[in-house]
């Protein structure tokens, strides 16, 4: 189980990541672009490309679901209570890389104990 605070810490551990309000919900941004939102205390939306979203849902259907914004597949919703920390860290890293266009060098995983 991942708490909302652990999910927040994971997002903010990425280089240059900042937290900003987005319609009353915490969003996590890099270079002014949202890469994740804490949708509820139990759910985090991670903004991947369509292939990444579909892969996450196919490989982890008990944890991940599609988020549609109108007719556009926009994000993967992660059920924090059921997610493994390494999965959330990988999804956040992929979303961060997508927004920056740069590879993320590996570093410590803030969700690992």
N, C-alpha and C positions, 0 to 999 in steps of 0.2 A: 504494500500500500504506500502511496505517495501522498503526502499532505499538500495542501495548497501552498504552504510556505516553502516546502521542499521544491515544488514545481517552479515557484517564483525564483528561488535561489538558483535553480538550474538554468533558467532563461537568462537571469542577470549575470551568470558566471561567464557567458559568452563575451568575447571582446567587443567593447564599445556598446554593449546592450544597455538600453535604458527602459524604464517603465514609465508609461504615460496613460492617462485616462483615455478610454475610447468608448463613448456613449455609456458611461457609468461602469465600465469594466476595465480591469487592468490589461493593458496591451504591452507587448515587449517589442522593441524596435531597434533596428540598427540602420544607420544612415537615413533616418526618418521613415523607414519602411517597416511595417508590422510583419513580424515573423511568427508571433503567437499571441493568443489572448487567453486569459484565465476566465473562461466563460461562466463557471460557477466554482464553488469550493471543491467540487468533485470532478470537474471537467476542464480540460485545456484544449483549445483549438490550435493546431499547428499548421501553418500555411506552406504546404508542399506543392509541387507541380502535380498535375493530374496522375501521371504514372506513379509518383511517390505515394499519393493518397490511395490509389487503387491497390498498390502493393501492400501498404500497411494494413488496409482493411482485409485483404485476402489472407495475409499471413497471421494476423492477430484479430480475428473477427469478434472475439470476446471482449476486446479492449478498445478497438478502433472502429469508428464509423465515419461515413462520408458527411461532409457539411456542404450544402448547396447554397449559393448566394444567387437567387433568381435561377437562371438557366446555367450558371457556371459552377462547376465543381471547384470549391474554394479552399477547403481545408480538411484535415482529418481531426476528428474529435476523439480525444484520449480520455478514457474513464480512469481517473487517477487511482481509485481504490483497487483496481484490478491490474494496473500496469506495473511492469518491472522497471526499476529505475534506469537500467541500461537502455531499454526501449525508448523511454521518454528522452533521454540524453541524445540518442542517435537521431530521433525525429527532429528535435530542436536544432541540432548541429546541421542537419540537412536543410532545414528552413532558413537558418542563418546564412549558410553558404549560398542558397538560392537568392537571397536578398542582396548579398554583398558581391556575388560573382567571384568570390575568392575562396580557396580551400581553407578549412579550419585546421590549424595545427593541433595535434592531440595534446591534451592536458589532463589535469585531474578531473575526475567525475565527482561533482558536488553531491550527488545522491548516493554514492557508495560509502559504506562505513568500513 
